């Protein structure tokens, strides 16, 4: 087994409970960690034997473009899509962070992390 991590993906998206958040938008950061068998790819040096992390990024990008009210919903949608597209995933952990959330105070970010 091995772990593939894609860290610090930045997206500008329109997620949030409040109407203004879905109009104005906000900056989001996404980190993903995927446990998968890397042995064959490690020997063959062939992308066809690996979990293609460019495809993982594109999948996350597509899901981040769909509006959601909650970060939990975004995480769940991404995990659902990952597991439907990639059969070799043993475990995946995703963290979605909203930068400067409108919560009435100085807050750097709020995050939700989910694993499956």
N, C-alpha and C positions, 0 to 999 in steps of 0.2 A: 504494500500500500504506500501511497504517497499523498501529499497535500499540495493542492494548487491554490494559491491565494492571489486575488486581484484586489489591490488596496487603493483607496483614494480616488475612486471614480467620482467625478463631479458632474452633476446635472442641474440644470435650471428647470424646475417643474412647477406644477400648479396643484399641489396636494395640500389639504388642510381642511379642518372642520369649518372654519369661518369662510363666508362667501368672498371676502376680500383676498384671502390666501389663494383662492382658486382663480382670481382675476389677476392679481399682481404677481403671484408666483414667489418662489424662494429658491435658494441654493440648497442642494442636498448632496451628501457624501454617501457612497456605498462601498462597503467592503464585503468580500465573499471568500469563504474558505471551503474547499471541496476535497473530501477524501476520496481517492480513486486508485485503482491499480495502475501504477506507473512503470511496472517492470518491463513489459513488452516494448513500450516506447523508449525506455531507458537503454535497451539493447539495440533496437532497430533504428533509432533516430529518424523515425518516419511519423509524420503528423497523423496519418491514418490509424496509427496504433495508440494515439493519445486522445485525451479529452481536449478538444480544441477550445482554448480559452478565448480566442477571438469570437467564436460563436457564443460563448458564455456572456462576454461583454455585450454583444449585439442583442442578445435576449434580454439582458438587464436594461439596456437602453430603451428597447421597445416597451418594456413594462413600465419604466419610469415616465414615459410619455403619456400613459393612461392616468387620468385623474383618479385620486382616492381621497377619502376623508381622513384615513388613519394610516400611520406608518406600519401598524400591524398588518393591515390589508395589503400594503405594498409588499412587505416581506413574504406573506403567505402566497401571493400571486407569483412572485419570482420563484419561490421554492416549488410550487406546483408546476410551473413551466419547465424548470430545470429537470425535475424528475421525469417529466413526460418526454423531454427531448434527449436526455442522456441516461442510458440504462446502466452505466458503469459507476454511478455515484454511490458510494457507501454512506457518506454523511455530508451534509452541507450546512454551513452556518452563514447567515447573512445579517449584516448590520446596516440599517438605513438611518442616517442622521439628518435632521433639519437644522440648518445653520441660522442663528439668531431668530428663534421662534418668537412669535408675538404673544408672549405670556405675561406682559406687564412689568418686566424687569430686565436687567442686563443678564442674558443667558447666552453662552457661547453656542450651545447646541443641545438638542434633545435627540435621543437615539432609541431604537428598538432593535434587539437582536433576537433572532429565532433560529432554531436548529431542527433538522429532521434527519 
